[in-house]
């Protein structure tokens, strides 16, 4: 990842959750002797995390786990007009008014 921008000093790093994570990784603030070293270390951590996610996704695809999970969670049929419900506004004939179902309900009250 040649152009990843990360920071260990300033900006959102003063917020408590961000500071805690930077402390946990040991990269909070400037490096005492090598300027930019903490940012380089953080960039490596981010890049390694992204790479691990990509490898996990590729292995799930190769093993068929991703497809199997989608099939189990009722994503087995491609969407069609009959299997995809129409928005309430269109089903009630409100499409000509341009109002949403919630707006039509408020008007009815």
Secondary structure by P-SEA (a helix, b strand, c coil): ccbbbbbccccccccaaaaaaaaaaccccccccccaaaaaaaaaaaaaaaaaaaaaaaaaaaaaaaaaaaaaacccccccccccccccccccccccccccaaaaaaaac
